[in-house]
Protein backbone atom coordinates (compact mmCIF):
# COMPACT_ATOMS: atom_id res chain seq x y z
CA UNK A 1 0.00 0.00 0.00
CA UNK A 2 1.21 3.52 -0.79
CA UNK A 3 2.65 5.16 2.36
CA UNK A 4 0.48 8.26 1.92
CA UNK A 5 -2.72 6.17 1.85
CA UNK A 6 -1.55 4.18 4.84
CA UNK A 7 -0.83 7.36 6.74
CA UNK A 8 -4.21 8.88 5.89
CA UNK A 9 -6.12 5.76 6.80
CA UNK A 10 -4.55 5.25 10.22
CA UNK A 11 -4.59 8.79 11.53
CA UNK A 12 -7.08 9.28 14.29
CA UNK A 13 -9.44 12.20 14.72
CA UNK A 14 -7.51 13.23 17.82
CA UNK A 15 -4.36 13.69 15.74
CA UNK A 16 -6.04 15.49 12.87
CA UNK A 17 -7.86 18.15 14.89
CA UNK A 18 -5.01 19.93 16.73
CA UNK A 19 -2.51 19.97 13.87
CA UNK A 20 -1.45 18.27 10.67
CA UNK A 21 1.50 16.03 11.60
CA UNK A 22 4.17 14.90 9.22
CA UNK A 23 4.70 11.34 8.10
CA UNK A 24 7.43 10.95 10.69
CA UNK A 25 5.18 11.99 13.58
CA UNK A 26 2.59 9.51 12.36
CA UNK A 27 5.23 6.79 12.32
CA UNK A 28 6.40 7.67 15.83
CA UNK A 29 2.85 7.39 17.17
CA UNK A 30 1.78 4.20 15.43
CA UNK A 31 4.86 2.14 14.59
CA UNK A 32 7.18 2.71 17.52
CA UNK A 33 10.60 1.16 16.90
CA UNK A 34 9.67 0.55 13.25
CA UNK A 35 9.11 4.25 12.58
CA UNK A 36 12.12 4.27 10.28
CA UNK A 37 10.06 2.35 7.69
CA UNK A 38 7.98 5.41 6.72
CA UNK A 39 10.86 7.67 5.58
CA UNK A 40 12.32 4.81 3.57
CA UNK A 41 8.94 4.01 1.98
CA UNK A 42 8.38 7.66 1.08
CA UNK A 43 11.88 7.93 -0.41
CA UNK A 44 11.39 4.77 -2.48
CA UNK A 45 8.01 5.98 -3.74
CA UNK A 46 9.46 9.37 -4.69
CA UNK A 47 12.45 7.76 -6.39
CA UNK A 48 10.20 5.52 -8.47
CA UNK A 49 8.06 8.43 -9.63
CA UNK A 50 11.05 10.64 -10.45
CA UNK A 51 12.79 7.81 -12.27
CA UNK A 52 9.98 7.51 -14.83
CA UNK A 53 9.61 11.30 -15.06
CA UNK A 54 13.29 11.79 -15.87
CA UNK A 55 13.19 9.19 -18.64
CA UNK A 56 9.97 10.63 -20.08
CA UNK A 57 11.19 14.26 -20.02
CA UNK A 58 14.49 13.37 -21.69
CA UNK A 59 12.62 11.43 -24.35
CA UNK A 60 10.42 14.47 -25.07
CA UNK A 61 13.47 16.67 -25.65
CA UNK A 62 15.04 13.98 -27.82
CA UNK A 63 11.98 13.52 -30.04
CA UNK A 64 11.35 17.27 -30.24
CA UNK A 65 14.89 17.83 -31.49
CA UNK A 66 14.59 14.93 -33.93
CA UNK A 67 11.48 16.58 -35.40
CA UNK A 68 13.31 19.90 -35.77
CA UNK A 69 11.62 21.76 -32.90
CA UNK A 70 14.77 21.91 -30.75
CA UNK A 71 18.50 22.13 -31.50
CA UNK A 72 20.03 19.08 -33.18
CA UNK A 73 22.28 18.56 -30.17
CA UNK A 74 19.35 17.25 -28.12
CA UNK A 75 18.63 14.60 -30.78
CA UNK A 76 22.08 13.05 -30.47
CA UNK A 77 22.94 9.77 -28.79
CA UNK A 78 26.11 8.33 -27.28
CA UNK A 79 28.36 6.70 -29.86
CA UNK A 80 28.49 3.33 -28.09
CA UNK A 81 25.64 3.20 -25.57
CA UNK A 82 22.98 4.81 -27.82
CA UNK A 83 21.58 6.83 -24.89
CA UNK A 84 20.35 10.44 -25.37
CA UNK A 85 23.03 11.96 -23.13
CA UNK A 86 22.50 15.60 -24.23
CA UNK A 87 18.74 15.39 -23.64
CA UNK A 88 19.21 13.87 -20.18
CA UNK A 89 21.78 16.50 -19.17
CA UNK A 90 19.60 19.30 -20.54
CA UNK A 91 16.72 18.01 -18.45
CA UNK A 92 18.96 18.09 -15.38
CA UNK A 93 20.13 21.63 -16.21
CA UNK A 94 16.53 22.85 -16.43
CA UNK A 95 15.75 21.21 -13.10
CA UNK A 96 18.67 23.07 -11.49
CA UNK A 97 17.35 26.34 -12.93
CA UNK A 98 13.96 25.68 -11.33
CA UNK A 99 15.65 25.18 -7.96
CA UNK A 100 16.78 28.81 -7.91
CA UNK A 101 13.33 29.90 -6.70
CA UNK A 102 12.76 30.23 -2.96
CA UNK A 103 9.05 29.37 -3.11
CA UNK A 104 8.66 25.85 -4.43
CA UNK A 105 4.87 25.83 -3.95
CA UNK A 106 4.42 28.77 -6.33
CA UNK A 107 6.63 26.98 -8.83
CA UNK A 108 4.48 23.88 -8.51
CA UNK A 109 1.36 25.97 -9.22
CA UNK A 110 2.96 27.47 -12.33
CA UNK A 111 4.18 24.13 -13.60
CA UNK A 112 1.21 21.89 -12.81
CA UNK A 113 -1.34 24.08 -14.60
CA UNK A 114 0.63 24.20 -17.86
CA UNK A 115 1.69 20.56 -17.54
CA UNK A 116 -1.83 19.20 -17.38
CA UNK A 117 -2.98 21.65 -20.05
CA UNK A 118 -0.36 20.41 -22.52
CA UNK A 119 -0.95 16.77 -21.59
CA UNK A 120 -4.69 17.23 -22.08
CA UNK A 121 -4.17 18.86 -25.47
CA UNK A 122 -1.90 16.00 -26.52
CA UNK A 123 -4.48 13.38 -25.55
CA UNK A 124 -7.24 15.39 -27.27
CA UNK A 125 -5.10 15.47 -30.45
CA UNK A 126 -4.74 11.68 -30.33
CA UNK A 127 -8.50 11.30 -29.99
CA UNK A 128 -9.02 13.68 -32.90
CA UNK A 129 -6.67 11.60 -35.06
CA UNK A 130 -8.47 8.44 -33.99
CA UNK A 131 -11.71 10.01 -35.24
CA UNK A 132 -10.51 11.76 -38.41
CA UNK A 133 -7.88 9.23 -39.48
CA UNK A 134 -9.00 5.82 -38.26
CA UNK A 135 -6.87 3.99 -40.84
CA UNK A 136 -3.53 5.37 -39.67
CA UNK A 137 -1.03 2.69 -38.58
CA UNK A 138 -1.05 2.42 -34.78
CA UNK A 139 1.47 0.07 -33.16
CA UNK A 140 -0.28 0.60 -29.81
CA UNK A 141 -4.05 0.81 -29.73
CA UNK A 142 -6.19 0.86 -26.57
CA UNK A 143 -9.88 1.13 -25.79
CA UNK A 144 -11.22 4.69 -26.08
CA UNK A 145 -12.45 4.52 -22.48
CA UNK A 146 -8.93 5.04 -21.14
CA UNK A 147 -7.91 8.16 -23.10
CA UNK A 148 -11.34 9.74 -22.64
CA UNK A 149 -11.23 9.13 -18.88
CA UNK A 150 -7.71 10.53 -18.73
CA UNK A 151 -8.78 13.59 -20.75
CA UNK A 152 -11.64 14.25 -18.33
CA UNK A 153 -9.18 14.11 -15.43
CA UNK A 154 -6.86 16.53 -17.24
CA UNK A 155 -9.72 18.97 -17.80
CA UNK A 156 -10.55 18.80 -14.10
CA UNK A 157 -6.91 19.45 -13.15
CA UNK A 158 -6.85 22.49 -15.45
CA UNK A 159 -10.24 24.05 -14.74
CA UNK A 160 -10.16 23.77 -10.94
CA UNK A 161 -6.73 25.43 -10.44
CA UNK A 162 -7.62 28.13 -12.97
CA UNK A 163 -10.82 28.90 -11.06
CA UNK A 164 -9.28 28.76 -7.57
CA UNK A 165 -5.94 30.43 -8.40
CA UNK A 166 -6.45 32.46 -11.57
CA UNK A 167 -3.49 34.79 -11.12
CA UNK A 168 -0.86 32.07 -10.77
CA UNK A 169 -2.44 30.12 -13.63
CA UNK A 170 -2.18 33.16 -15.91
CA UNK A 171 1.42 33.72 -14.82
CA UNK A 172 2.22 30.12 -15.67
CA UNK A 173 0.59 30.60 -19.08
CA UNK A 174 2.69 33.71 -19.62
CA UNK A 175 5.87 31.84 -18.72
CA UNK A 176 5.01 29.13 -21.24
CA UNK A 177 4.26 31.78 -23.87
CA UNK A 178 7.86 33.00 -23.67
CA UNK A 179 8.71 29.98 -25.79
CA UNK A 180 6.89 31.46 -28.79
CA UNK A 181 9.71 33.86 -29.78
CA UNK A 182 12.21 31.01 -29.40
CA UNK A 183 10.05 28.81 -31.64
CA UNK A 184 9.78 31.60 -34.21
CA UNK A 185 13.54 32.17 -34.36
CA UNK A 186 14.62 28.56 -34.01
CA UNK A 187 12.01 26.71 -36.08
CA UNK A 188 9.68 28.94 -38.08
CA UNK A 189 12.27 31.40 -39.39
CA UNK A 190 14.11 29.60 -42.18
CA UNK A 191 16.83 32.20 -42.82
CA UNK A 192 18.54 32.65 -39.47
CA UNK A 193 21.23 35.27 -38.79
CA UNK A 194 24.74 34.10 -39.63
CA UNK A 195 26.03 34.79 -36.11
CA UNK A 196 23.26 32.65 -34.61
CA UNK A 197 24.00 29.73 -36.94
CA UNK A 198 27.70 29.97 -36.15
CA UNK A 199 27.03 30.11 -32.42
CA UNK A 200 24.76 27.05 -32.53
CA UNK A 201 27.29 25.10 -34.60
CA UNK A 202 30.11 25.98 -32.19
CA UNK A 203 28.11 24.92 -29.14
CA UNK A 204 26.95 21.73 -30.86
CA UNK A 205 30.46 20.67 -31.88
CA UNK A 206 31.86 21.38 -28.43
CA UNK A 207 29.12 19.43 -26.68
CA UNK A 208 29.54 16.56 -29.12
CA UNK A 209 33.19 16.21 -28.15
CA UNK A 210 32.45 16.35 -24.44
CA UNK A 211 29.45 14.01 -24.51
CA UNK A 212 30.76 11.73 -27.30
CA UNK A 213 27.43 11.99 -29.10
CA UNK A 214 26.34 11.96 -32.73
CA UNK A 215 23.10 12.12 -34.66
CA UNK A 216 21.73 8.57 -35.03
CA UNK A 217 21.45 7.28 -38.58
CA UNK A 218 18.84 4.88 -39.87
CA UNK A 219 20.84 1.78 -38.93
CA UNK A 220 21.44 3.01 -35.39
CA UNK A 221 17.77 3.88 -34.95
CA UNK A 222 16.77 0.41 -36.17
CA UNK A 223 19.25 -1.18 -33.75
CA UNK A 224 17.87 0.92 -30.91
CA UNK A 225 14.34 -0.21 -31.75
CA UNK A 226 15.40 -3.89 -31.89
CA UNK A 227 17.23 -3.68 -28.57
CA UNK A 228 14.27 -1.93 -26.92
CA UNK A 229 11.78 -4.48 -28.26
Secondary structure, 3 states (H helix, E strand, C coil): CCHHHHHHHHCCHHHHHHCCCCHHHHHHHHCHHHCHHHHHHHHHHHHHHHHHHHHHHHHHHHHHHHCCCCCHHHHEEECCCCCCHHHHHHHHHHHHHHCCCCCHHHHHHHHHHHHHHHHHHHHHHHHHHHHHCCCCCCCCCCCHHHHHHHHHHHHHHHHHHHHHCHHHHHHHHHHHHCHHHHHHHHHHCCCCCHHHHHHHHHHHHHHHHHHCEEECCHHHHHHHHHHHC
